[in-house]
Amino acid sequence: MERVCASYIKDLNPKLEVVSAPKGFSGLVLVGGADDKYELARLIKERVPEADKVLIIDGVAKAEIPSIAEEVTKIIKDKISPDETFAVRTVRRGSHEFTSIDVNVAVGAKVKEVTGASVNLEFPDKVVAVEIIGGDAYISIIDGKELWRKKGPTKRPMYRLFRRFSIIHEPYLGPLDACRTMGIRIGREAQTFEVDELIIAPKGPVKALELKTFIEGVLEGIETRYQVQVKAYGRDVHKVRVYVQDMYQVVRDRSNEVLIVLEPEGKPVSQCIDELEELILRRRKRINLFIGAREGVPLGIYRFANLVLDIAPGITIATDYALSSALIAIATLIHDKFSEEW
């Protein structure tokens, strides 16, 4: 999109010098010649959604660590105060004898020496952005609040809570292609949330081939999602354990644990915040979540449940969306009250 972005920026002021993909590096647009670069940046943010990030260049140096550090020293005195925190982010494009980490270390030491500010790599007040393009280094000091983060300081690690969840799921049976497809989807959902275990729970005799096909799909779904998580996450990933047990026997075995049934006959989830907090956060026990398929969870099990929950009042949710919908609803309701101590 760099050429499209450059064209829209040029429309803001024909006198601007706009270079898309400088030195062949895609995804970048350099803009110069503005009478007021701060006003221009505001206009770009306001009128050009194609620009993902808009950085105002505060200093330019040769792409050499001493030159970069010297330039940073000149521009940070009035931009970072001693009571603020900072981090250095370097993106290096081209071939150099140093790494981005080398730049981060050198610049970080210089910023700390000059300003007395402390380092905060996770949630800094200010960020020293060093954008290296070939032989040039462009330096920008930006507000840490402008960074979009997947994980912010107010977001809880809900996957730790879901490690206490056991999903008791009725198998989806019928045509073999549907059994396998549903199994894959349910397996991926369970692994996405990293629940402790998934119990495939028929309610009586079932056709062996249909059950086998469903289980194969579940295992495939878990494995494919797990492999993605291992590559993408910067932490250990829990692989969901899979068991098979009659649904009624699960109820008998776990009668002293928390049992929650998901069915339309239950109370609307929006009315159950206090009950969910009590069952999930205050009772430090395993949470057993019962989910039906075509026929649903048997009515007799309702009597043994601590809570029968309707996660989408007035809507019949497809089997392959029930698990993720339930966990998203629960996480949304109790997120702010969850802490790692649970």
N, C-alpha and C positions, 0 to 999 in steps of 0.2 A: 504493500500500500504506500510505499514511500513516494512514488511519483504522483499518486493521487493527492497525498497529503501535501506535498510541495506545491502542487497547483492551487489548492485551496488557500494555502498560506500566502502565495504570491498574489492572490485576489484581494487579500486584505490591504496590501500596499504594493503596487507595481514597482516601486523603487527598491524593494528589498532584494538582496542577493540570496537566492535559495538554491541549495545544492542537495539533490537527492542521491542516496547511496554514495556518499563521499568515498573516494578511492576504492569503489567497488564493494563496500561493506553494506549489505542490504539491511533494511529496517531502520535506517538513519536518515535524518534530514538536518542539515546545518543551515542556519538562518543568520544573516548579518545585515548591517546597514540600517538598523532601526534607530529612530531618533530617541525613543524611550523603550528600552528592551523590556522593562517591567510591564508597561502597558501592552506591548505586543504579546508578551507571554499570556497576559490576562485574556486578550482577544482570541488567541489560539485555543486556550482552554475552553473558552465560551462558545466558539463557533466551529471548531475543527475536531469532531469526535474521533476522526481517524488518527489523531496524535495520541498515542497511549500515555506517554510521559512528556512533559515539557520542562526542560532544564534550562535555567538562565545561567549562562557562562559567566563566572566571576573572575576567572583567571585562565591564562593559556601558558603552557610551558612545553619545552622539548620533552619527548617521551624518554626521559632519563630520570632515575629516582632522585638524584640531588636537585635537579631543576624543578621537579614536581614539588618536592619538600620545601624548597625555597619559595616557590610561588604560593604555596598554601600558607606559609608563614605571613606573607604580605596581606592576605585577604581575610584571615580568620579572626583577627583581633576584635573587630566590632560585630562579628557574626555569631560567636560562641562565647557564652559567659562562663565564669568558673562554677556556677551552681547548676549548669546544664550537663547533660550527658551526650555523648556522640559516638558515632561509628563511622568507619571508612568503608566505602564500597567501590571497588575498582573493576571496570570491565575493559579488558585488553583485547584489541583487534589488531592483528598483524603479528610479525615475528620480532621477538625481543629477547634480550639476554636475561631478563628477570621475569618473575611471575606476578600475578595480581596480588598474591599474598605478600610478596616482598614489598610492594607498594603500600599495601594496607599497614604493614608493620612500621615502615619508615614514616609515613604520613601520620599515623596514629601517635607515634612517639613525639613528633613535632607539635601536633595539636595539643597534646597533654602538657608539653613543656611550656608552650606559649600561653595557653588559656587557663591551665589548671583544672580543666573539665575532666570528668571521669568517663571511662568507657562503658558503654552499654550496647552489646552487640544485638540484643533481642529487640528492645523498644527504646531506641535513642531519641533524645529531643531534637538533635540535629544530625544530619548525615553529610559527610564530605564525599561527594560523588566524583570519582576520577574516571573520565571517559577517554580512553586512549585509542586514537585512530591513526594507525601507521606511526609516523614520527612525531605526532602532536598529542599533547595531553590537555584535555579541557576539564576544568575544575569548577564544580558547582556546590554551593552550600545550600541544602534544602531542609525544610521542616520535616521532622520524622513523621508527623501526622499525615503527610502527603503520600506515604508509602502504603500501598494496598497489601494487606497481609492475610494469608489464609488462617493464621493463628495469631490472634491478638491477645493482649493482656487480660481481656475480659472473657475470653473463650476457654471453656473447661475441657480437659482431656476426657471426653465422654466414653471413649473406648475402654477406659479403665473400669468404668461402671458396668459396661456391657459384658465384661469378663465374668460377672456374677450371674449372667442370664443363661438359662437353659431354654431352648426353643423346642417345644413339643409340637411337631407339625404332622398333620395327617397327610399321607402320601396322595399325590394326584395320580389317579389310575384311569385307564381307558385306552384309546389308541396309542400305540407305542411311540409314535413320533411326538405326540403331545406329552406323554409321560417323560420323555427325555428332555424335551424343551423346558417344561415346567421345572424339572429337577435341576437343570443348569441354572435357571434364573433364581430359584430359591437358594441354591448353594452359593451363588455369587452374592446374594443379599446377606446371607448369614456371615460370609467371610468379610464383606464390606464393613460390617459393624464389629467384627471380631468377637462374637458371642462365645461363651465358653464351650457350648456343645449344641448339637442339633440332633434331636431324637426323632427319627422317622417312626411315627406311631399309628399303625393301622388299628381299627376298632374291632376286628374279627378276621375271619379267613379272607384272603385276597389272592388274586391270581399271581403266581410266582413270577412269571415273565414280565408282567406289568410292573410289579414291585422292583424286580431286578433292574429293569430299564430306568425307572425313576431314580433308584439309588445311584446307578452309574452316572446319570445326569447331575445329581447333587454333588458327587465326588469330583466330577469334571469342572463344575462351576466353582467349587471351592478352590480347586487347584489353580485354575486360570487366574482368578482374582488374587490369590495368595502370591503368585509369581509376580504380578504387577506391583503389589504392595511391597514385596521384598526389595524390588529395584527402586521404588519411588520414595519409600519412607526412610527417614533417618533414625530409625529405632527398630527394636525387635518386634516382629509381627507374630501374633498368636494365630496358629492354624486351627480352625474349628474342628473339634472332634465329632464324629458321626456314630450314632448308635441306632439300633432298631429295637423297639419294645412296644408291647401292646399298650394303648393309651390308658385303659382302665388300670393296668398294673402300675403305670407311672403315677397315677393319682394315689393309689394305695401306698406305694413306696415312699412318696414325698408328702404325705398328708400333714406332716409337721413343718413344712416349708411354705413359702409364699407361692400361691397358685393364682394366676391371672388368666382369665379366659377372654379371648377377643371374639365377640359376636354382636350382631346388630341388636339383639335383645337387651344388651347391657346399657349402663348409664353413659351418657355422652361424656367423652373424655374431658371436655372443658369443665365439667362439674366435679371432677375427681382429683384435682390438684392436691388437696390435703391428704386424701387417701393414698395417692401414689407416693407422696413424700413419706408418709408413715410406713408403707409397705416396702418401698425400695431403699430409702435412705436411713430410716431409723431402725428398722429390723435388719440387722446385718446378716441376712440369710440369702441363700440362693433364690433367685427369682425364676419361676417356671411359667413360661408364657405359652398358652395353648392356642394353636391356630388350626382351623379346619380347612378342608379343601372343598370338594363338591358338596358333600353332605353337611359339613360343619361339625363343630364339637358337640358331642351328645348332651342333651339337656340334663341328664342325671349328674353330669360332672359339675354343672353350675352350682349345685348345692354344696360342693366341697371347695369351691373357689373362694378366695378372699375378696375377689372383685371380678365382675363381668363387665367388660369395657367395650364401648362402641366408639371406634376411633374416627368414624366418618358418618355422623348421623344423617340418615336419609339417602345414603349412597351404598350400593352393593359393590364392594371392592373385589376386583379379580384376584384369584388365588396368588398369582405371581407378584402382586403388589402389597399383599397383606402384611408380610413381615417387615418390609422396609417402612411402610406407612406407620405401623405400630411403633417401631423404635424411634422414628423421627418425631412422632407425636409425643412420646414419653420424654425424649431428650429435650424437646422444646419446652415442655411444661416444667421440668425439674432442673433445667440447666443452671439457672441462677442460684439454686440452693445446693448444688453439688460442689464438693470440694474434694481434693485428692485424699483427704483423710478418711473418706468413706471407702 
